[in-house]
Amino acid sequence: MAYNIKDIAKIAGVSVSTVSKIINNYSDISEDTKTRVQQIIKETGYTPSNSAKTLATKSSNLIGVIFAGMLNVDFTHPFFIEVLNSFKKQMGLLGYDLIFFSNEKFQSGDTNDYLARCLHFNVDGCLLISGQELETSISELDNSSIPCIGVDLKLSGDNSGYIMSDNFKMSTKVVEHFYLLGYRELGYIGSSSESEISNIRESGFRKALEDLGLPINENWFLNGSNFFEASGYETMRRMIANGNLPRAIFAASDQLAIGAMRALKESSITVPGTVAIIGCDDIEACNYTTPLLTTIKQNKDKIGRLAALMLYDLINNQSGTSSFSVEPELIIRESCGASERGLV
């Protein structure tokens, strides 16, 4: 026979909440009652469920994870997956498990929202990972009583915070590096024009060009549809078709850069000899491209750990709403042309 918490309470002659308190080591239960209930649990082989533990503590030790937006990165984006792995490990050390929420219901016309599902599963907090075309339910969750932390997603609720790399500064670093290499005709390949992160990186890129007095050629500023390789490939083909290429290009992600390099190679345009390229994220694939991809590193492990600790502090009322910006780092490899100029 499989016993549940009600069976244990009935056998012991106590309430369900008393059994739950004993399971969670509450101190306001007499030693007599505690010993009797623990003996019954041992004899019946009863294993407390998560709901039984939650009954007394009001805490599920569950963290909701949401890939926000109708166009989201899901489990296919190497940058966010590394951030998520770091987040998962840190939350595990803090005693939490993760539960993932799908947005497929929204796309099929279901009216259930993230907040309703978070309340249903009694999550202690939520991690929201940036996407494009955000659902209205993201704002509802952000402004709810559930603690939330956004990654590359600015949240403004009373119980929310966010963490991201300094996207403006990373563009400045790229332009400065190109400038030191002697390049003056610079271009940018971004994600969708709906992507806030891509737009911030483009704004930083344009501002750095203006500060150095460099020309801005609008034909060299193109957006794709997302941050993935196919988008970089198609966007680079459009730029090639324009018939006039910049000397160097900053791609808003490594995957965009990898796709762009493929398009250049197919058109017999050398990298970095004719067009130099720098990506962004420092994903593992950068070490296996030809040429090796120069990139802006986002500290994925640090972002994940900080997101976990910030969310833990919000859950436990150890801090208020907060935001944190992680310093980007230029990783110089071959695609920028620095080695050809003896600057590595």
C-alpha positions in Angstrom: 0.0 0.0 0.0 1.3 3.5 -0.9 0.7 5.8 2.0 0.1 9.6 1.7 0.3 12.4 4.3 -3.4 12.0 5.2 -2.9 8.3 6.0 0.1 9.2 8.3 -1.9 11.9 10.1 -4.9 9.5 10.6 -2.7 6.7 12.0 -0.9 9.1 14.3 -4.1 10.8 15.4 -2.8 14.3 14.4 -3.5 16.9 11.8 -2.0 16.9 8.3 -0.3 20.2 9.1 1.3 18.7 12.1 2.8 15.9 10.0 4.0 18.5 7.5 5.7 20.5 10.3 7.5 17.4 11.6 8.7 16.6 8.1 10.1 20.1 7.9 11.7 20.0 11.4 9.6 22.7 13.0 10.4 23.1 16.7 6.9 23.8 18.0 5.9 20.1 18.1 6.3 18.1 21.2 9.1 15.4 21.2 6.5 12.8 22.0 4.4 13.6 18.9 7.4 14.0 16.7 8.9 10.6 17.8 5.5 8.9 17.2 5.0 10.3 13.8 8.6 9.7 12.7 8.2 6.1 13.7 5.0 5.7 11.7 6.7 7.3 8.7 9.6 4.8 9.1 7.3 1.8 9.5 5.0 2.6 6.5 7.9 3.6 4.2 6.1 6.9 3.5 8.2 9.3 1.4 7.1 13.0 1.8 6.1 14.7 -1.4 7.1 18.2 -2.3 3.6 19.4 -1.6 3.8 17.9 1.9 6.9 19.8 2.6 5.4 23.0 1.1 2.3 22.8 3.3 4.1 23.9 6.4 6.9 26.0 5.0 4.9 27.8 2.3 8.0 27.4 0.2 8.2 25.0 -2.7 12.0 25.4 -3.3 11.1 25.6 -7.0 12.4 28.3 -9.4 10.5 29.0 -12.6 12.5 29.5 -15.7 11.0 31.3 -18.7 12.4 31.9 -22.1 10.6 35.2 -22.7 9.1 36.4 -26.0 7.3 34.9 -29.0 10.7 34.7 -30.6 12.9 33.2 -27.8 16.3 31.6 -27.6 14.9 28.4 -26.1 17.5 25.6 -25.5 19.4 26.3 -28.8 21.4 29.4 -27.9 24.9 28.4 -26.6 25.3 31.7 -24.6 22.1 31.4 -22.7 22.5 27.7 -22.1 25.9 28.2 -20.4 24.3 31.0 -18.3 21.5 28.7 -17.4 23.9 25.8 -16.4 25.7 28.2 -14.1 22.4 29.4 -12.7 21.2 25.8 -12.2 24.3 24.8 -10.3 24.2 27.8 -8.0 20.5 27.4 -7.2 21.1 23.7 -6.6 23.7 24.6 -4.0 21.1 26.9 -2.4 18.6 24.0 -2.2 16.3 24.8 -5.2 15.1 22.9 -8.2 14.1 24.4 -11.6 10.8 24.1 -13.4 10.5 25.3 -17.1 7.5 27.1 -18.5 6.6 26.9 -22.1 5.1 29.7 -24.1 3.5 27.4 -26.7 0.1 27.8 -25.0 0.2 31.5 -26.0 0.9 30.7 -29.6 -2.0 28.2 -29.7 -4.4 30.8 -28.3 -4.6 29.5 -24.7 -5.3 32.3 -22.3 -3.3 30.8 -19.4 -0.5 33.2 -18.4 2.9 32.8 -16.8 1.7 34.4 -13.5 -1.2 31.9 -13.2 1.1 29.0 -13.8 3.7 30.3 -11.4 1.1 30.6 -8.7 -0.3 27.1 -9.5 3.1 25.5 -8.9 3.9 27.9 -6.0 7.3 28.8 -7.3 9.5 30.8 -4.9 10.9 32.9 -7.7 11.5 33.2 -11.5 14.4 33.6 -13.9 13.4 35.3 -17.2 15.7 35.0 -20.1 15.6 37.6 -22.8 13.7 37.1 -26.1 11.9 39.2 -28.7 8.3 40.3 -29.0 7.6 39.9 -25.3 4.2 38.6 -24.2 2.0 40.9 -22.0 2.1 38.2 -19.4 5.8 39.0 -18.8 4.9 42.4 -17.6 2.2 40.9 -15.3 4.7 38.6 -13.8 7.3 41.3 -13.4 4.8 43.4 -11.5 3.5 40.6 -9.3 4.6 39.6 -5.8 6.8 36.8 -7.2 10.5 37.6 -7.1 12.0 37.7 -10.6 15.4 38.2 -12.1 15.9 39.0 -15.8 18.9 38.0 -17.9 19.5 40.6 -20.6 16.0 41.7 -19.8 15.2 44.8 -17.9 12.6 44.3 -15.2 11.1 47.1 -13.1 8.7 45.5 -10.7 8.9 46.0 -6.9 10.1 42.4 -6.5 12.3 42.2 -9.6 15.9 42.8 -10.7 18.0 42.1 -13.7 21.6 41.4 -14.8 23.3 41.9 -18.2 26.6 42.6 -19.7 27.4 46.3 -20.5 26.2 46.1 -24.1 27.0 49.7 -24.8 30.6 49.3 -23.6 31.2 46.1 -25.6 30.5 48.1 -28.8 32.9 50.8 -27.8 35.6 48.2 -27.2 35.0 46.8 -30.7 35.3 50.2 -32.4 38.4 51.1 -30.5 40.1 47.9 -31.4 39.2 48.3 -35.1 40.4 51.9 -35.0 43.8 50.8 -33.5 44.1 48.2 -36.3 43.7 51.1 -38.8 40.2 50.3 -40.0 38.0 53.3 -40.7 35.1 51.9 -42.7 33.0 50.0 -40.2 29.7 48.1 -40.4 27.3 46.3 -38.0 25.1 43.2 -38.4 22.4 43.0 -35.8 19.5 40.8 -34.8 15.9 41.8 -35.4 15.1 45.5 -35.0 12.8 44.4 -32.2 15.7 43.1 -30.1 16.5 45.6 -27.4 19.9 44.1 -26.8 20.9 44.3 -30.5 19.7 47.9 -30.6 21.7 48.8 -27.6 24.8 47.3 -29.2 24.1 49.2 -32.4 23.6 52.5 -30.5 27.0 52.0 -28.7 28.6 51.2 -32.0 27.3 54.4 -33.7 28.2 56.5 -30.7 31.8 55.2 -30.7 32.1 56.0 -34.5 30.8 59.5 -33.9 33.2 60.1 -31.0 36.1 59.1 -33.3 34.8 61.2 -36.2 34.4 58.1 -38.4 31.8 58.0 -41.2 28.5 56.1 -40.8 27.3 54.4 -44.0 23.8 53.2 -43.5 24.3 50.5 -46.2 26.7 48.9 -43.7 24.2 48.7 -40.9 21.9 45.8 -41.4 19.5 43.8 -39.2 18.7 40.1 -39.6 15.8 38.2 -38.1 17.5 36.8 -35.0 20.9 36.0 -33.4 21.6 32.7 -35.2 23.9 31.6 -38.0 21.3 31.6 -40.8 20.4 35.2 -40.1 24.0 36.2 -40.2 24.5 34.4 -43.5 21.5 36.0 -45.2 22.3 39.4 -43.8 25.9 39.3 -45.0 24.7 38.1 -48.5 22.5 41.3 -48.6 25.4 43.4 -47.7 27.6 41.8 -50.4 24.8 42.3 -52.9 25.0 46.1 -52.2 28.4 45.9 -54.0 30.4 47.9 -51.4 31.7 46.4 -48.2 33.1 47.9 -45.0 36.6 47.1 -44.0 35.5 45.6 -40.7 32.2 44.4 -39.2 30.9 43.9 -35.7 28.2 41.2 -35.5 25.9 41.3 -32.5 26.5 37.6 -31.7 29.1 35.0 -32.5 26.5 33.0 -34.4 25.7 36.0 -36.6 29.5 36.4 -37.2 29.9 32.7 -38.1 27.0 32.9 -40.6 28.5 36.1 -42.1 31.9 34.5 -42.5 30.4 31.6 -44.4 28.7 34.1 -46.8 32.0 35.9 -47.3 33.8 32.7 -48.0 31.3 31.6 -50.6 31.8 34.9 -52.4 35.6 34.4 -52.2 36.0 37.4 -49.9 38.8 36.8 -47.4 38.6 37.2 -43.6 40.3 39.2 -42.2 42.3 40.2 -45.4 39.4 41.9 -47.1 36.8 42.2 -44.3 37.6 41.8 -40.6 35.0 40.5 -38.2 34.3 40.5 -34.5 31.5 38.6 -32.8 29.9 38.7 -29.4 29.4 36.1 -26.6 32.6 34.0 -26.8 30.8 30.7 -27.4 32.8 27.5 -27.7 32.5 27.5 -31.5 34.8 30.5 -31.7 37.7 28.2 -31.1 36.9 26.1 -34.1 36.1 28.6 -36.9 38.4 29.4 -39.8 39.8 31.9 -39.0 39.4 31.7 -35.3 36.7 34.3 -34.3 37.7 37.4 -32.4 34.8 38.2 -30.0 33.5 40.1 -27.0 33.4 37.8 -24.1 30.4 37.8 -21.8 31.2 36.1 -18.5 28.5 33.5 -18.7 29.4 31.7 -15.5 29.5 34.9 -13.5 26.1 36.1 -15.0 24.5 32.8 -14.0 25.8 32.7 -10.5 25.0 36.4 -9.9 21.4 35.8 -11.2 21.0 33.0 -8.8 22.3 34.9 -5.8 20.3 38.0 -6.6 17.1 35.9 -6.9 17.9 34.1 -3.6 18.3 37.4 -1.9 15.0 38.7 -3.3 13.2 35.5 -2.2 14.6 35.7 1.3 14.2 39.5 1.7 17.9 40.0 2.0 18.0 42.7 -0.6 15.7 45.0 -2.5 15.3 45.3 -6.3 18.7 45.5 -8.0 20.4 45.6 -11.4 23.9 44.6 -12.2 26.1 45.1 -15.3 28.9 42.7 -16.0 32.1 44.0 -17.6 32.7 42.7 -21.2 36.2 41.5 -22.3 37.7 41.6 -25.8 39.1 38.2 -26.8 41.5 38.7 -29.7 41.9 35.8 -32.1 42.4 35.7 -35.9 39.3 37.2 -37.6 40.0 40.8 -36.7 43.4 40.8 -38.4 45.4 41.8 -35.3 47.9 38.9 -35.7 48.7 40.1 -39.3 49.6 43.5 -37.9 51.7 42.0 -35.1 49.4 43.4 -32.4 48.7 40.1 -30.6 
